[in-house]
Amino acid sequence: MTTMLNETLQTIESLRSIHGDFSDRQVADGDLEQILNASVRAASASAMQSYSVVVVRDKEAQQALCGYHGSCVLAYFVDYTRTIATAGRRGLDFAPADMEWFVTGSTSAALAAQTAVIAAKSLGIDSLVTNGLHRGRMERLWEMLGLPRRYCFPLLALVLGYPASEPPHRKGRLAGPGIVHHETYHFLTAEETDGIVEQYDDKSQHMGLVEDWDKGGHEHYLDWFHQEWLARARRKGRTQMFRRLRLAGFLEQEGV
């Protein structure tokens, strides 16, 4: 029996990422306002909304910020500046100087961004969520946007716009064993693990980042993913992100 999807579920089912192929068509100011209003309605730990959103329309600035451009970029930041300021006005001390506060703020910011993605799609606007803010010289973000130096940290960028051409397919997603667990955690069996490897290898499902992974002599997609893609990050060791988190004050109580 096929279950009919309501309008909201149809919107979620149609979500897709547009990678660097947005047209020049602009998102209307009214639509952008609706997206932002929806974004800030997302769940937020302790109702703090410990994030900020910077809207960037200039295409050169968008490209410099995250490596992509569309009609606009919404840059989401973990940000406790507002909470610190309001506490200070009441003579209260507040310093989110540990990783727990950073994780809390990151969760709230990510929820706000994903809510914006769904709201945009409901208006016929596509998107790309990217961690491009973390690539390159991160100091540029503070210079370009005038960010607070303490307790404010770039999390992700959301590019909004309309595709220049329709993508040939929609990415597949895992939905079975290893993703969804019922009642207690289920550790994958060898057969289930092999089944996931096979799903990534099946190019008709469009599961991975690339589909020419076998051209480099790799037997499986996940061989390419771990040996080439993830190997780049592993070689960096303690990255500038770690240093930036410390400068922003989120590691002060971690003894690092």
N, C-alpha and C positions, 0 to 999 in steps of 0.2 A: 504494500500500500504506500503510495507516494504522498508525502505530507506537503500541503501547499504552503509556500512561504508568504508571510505577510510583507507589507511594504518595507518595514525596517529590516527584516531578515534578507529581503531581496537586495537592499542597498549594501548590506554587509557582504553578501555573497558576491556582489559585483566589484568589490574593492580590487584595485590593481595598482602597481607602481609604474610610473612613467619615468624612465631613466634618460634624462638629458634630451628629451624630444618634445618639448613644449612649443606650441605655436605662439604667435605674437598677440593672440586674442587675450584681452585683459579681463580679470575677474572684477565684476562691478563692485563699487564701494559698498552698496547695500548688501550684496552677497557676502562680502568679507566681514561686514559687521555682524551678520547672522552667524557666520562661522566662529568668530571670536566670542560672541555671546554664548554659543553652545559649548565652546571649549572650556570656558571658566565655570560651567555648570558641572563639570566632571567631579567625581568623588575626590576628596582631599583630606589627608590625615589631620585629625583634630580641627578641621575646618580652617586650617591655616593658609591654604593656597600658597605654599612655600615655593613659588616659582614666579618668573616674569616672562613675558612674551614681547619680543621686539619685531615689529613689522617692517620689512625692507622691500621697497618697490623698485629701487634703482637696480637695473640688471647687472651693471658692473660690480656693484656692491654685493649683490646676491652671489655672483660667481666667486668673488674674493672671499666671502664668508664660508661658503660650503661646497664650492666646486660645481654647482648647478645653478640654473636660473629658470624661472617661469614667469608668471604674472607677478607673483610676490613670494617672499620667504617669510615664514613665521619662525623665528629663532626662540627656542625654549631654554630657559636657564633655571637651574636650582638657585633660589634666591631668598635669603632670610633678611635682606636689608630692611624691608618694610616692617617685619616683625620686631627687629631690633629697634627701629626708629620709634614705633608706637610704644614699645615697652619703656624706652628711654624717656619719652614724654611723661610717663607716669612714675618716673623714678625707679623703674624696675630694671634688673640686670637680666640679659639673655644673651648667651653665646653658644651657638650650635657647633661646638668645637669637637665633634667626633663623627665617625663614619655612620653611626645610626641616623643622625640628622641628615646626612647626605643621601643615604638610601631612602629615607622618608620623603625628602624633597624630590628625589629622582622619580619615585613612584607617582607622586602627585603630578609632576610635570609630564610624565609619559602618558598618564591617563588623560590629561588635558589635551595633549597632542593627538592621541588616537580619537578622542571625541571630535576634534576638529576635522580629522580625516573623514569620519563618517558623515558629519554635517556637510562637508564639502561635496562628498559623493552624492548625497541626497539632492543637492542643487545641480548635479551634472558636472561637477568640477573634480578633476583628477589631482593626484598628489604623488609626492615622493618623500618618504621619511629617510633622512640620512644622518650619519654621524660625521659628515664632512667637516663640521666645526672643529673636530679634533685633529684633522690632518694639517700638515704644514706647520708653520710658525704660529702657535696659538696666541701669542701676544697680540697679533693683529686684531683679535676680537675685542680686546680691551681698548686698543687704540681707535678702532673704527666706531665702536658703539658706546664708548665712555663707560664701560661697566664698572661697578664697584670692585675694589681689589679684594675685599674680604667677604666671605660667606655668600659668594655669587659665583656660579660655575656653569659654563655652557654644556648643555646636555644633548640636544638634537635640533636639527633644522627640518622644517616641513615646507616643501616647495609646492605651491598651488598653481594650477593652470589648466589649459586644455591641450590635449595631445596634437602634435602636428600631423600625425598619422596614427591609425588604429594599430595597437600592438598585435602581432600575429597570434598570440596566445596569452592565456592567463597562467601565472605560476601555480603549480600544484603545491599541496601542503600535506604533511603527515597528519593523520587524525586517529590512528589506532593505537596498538600497543607501544608503550614507551612515551606516549603523549598524554593520553587520558587514563587515569587510574580510578578504580572504584573501591571505596571503603578503605583499602590499605594500598601501600605502594607495591607495584608489581615489577619485579626485576625481569628483564627480557631473557627469554630462553635463547639458545644458540639459533634455533630455527627462526624465531621472531627477529633477531638481530640480522640474520642473513636476508630476511624478507625486506627489511628497511634498506639494506645495501642495494638490493635489487630494484627497489622503488626509485632510488636515486639514479641508478644506471639506466632506467627506462626513460629514454628521451621524450617519449610521447607524453609523459606526465609533467615535464618541465619543472622538475623539483629543485634543481641546483642553480648556482650562479652563472655557469656557462654550460654549453652543450658540446663543446669541442674538446672536452677534457681528455679524451682518448688519443688525441693527435700527438700528445707528448709521451706516448708509450705507457700510460697508466691503464691498469686493468679495470679499475673501478673509479667512479666519480669521487668517492670519498678518499681514495688514494691521492688524487689531485688536490682535493680540498685541504687535507692535512699536510701533505708534503710540499705543496707550493703556496697555497693561499694563506693558511694559518702560520706557516713557517716564517713568513715575513715578520709577523707580530712577535713571535717567540724570540727572534734574534735581537729585539730591541731591549729586552730586560726591563729595567725601571724606566718607563717612558716619561716624556714631558708631561703627560697627564698626571702621573703620580706626583711630580714636582709641583704642578699647578694646584692640585688638590691640597698639598701641604701649604703652599703660599696663600690659598684661599681660606685656610684655617680649619679645614675639615679633618685634619690628621693630628691636631695638636695634642690630643689625649691618647694617641695610639702608640707613643713611644717610638716613632720612626723619624 
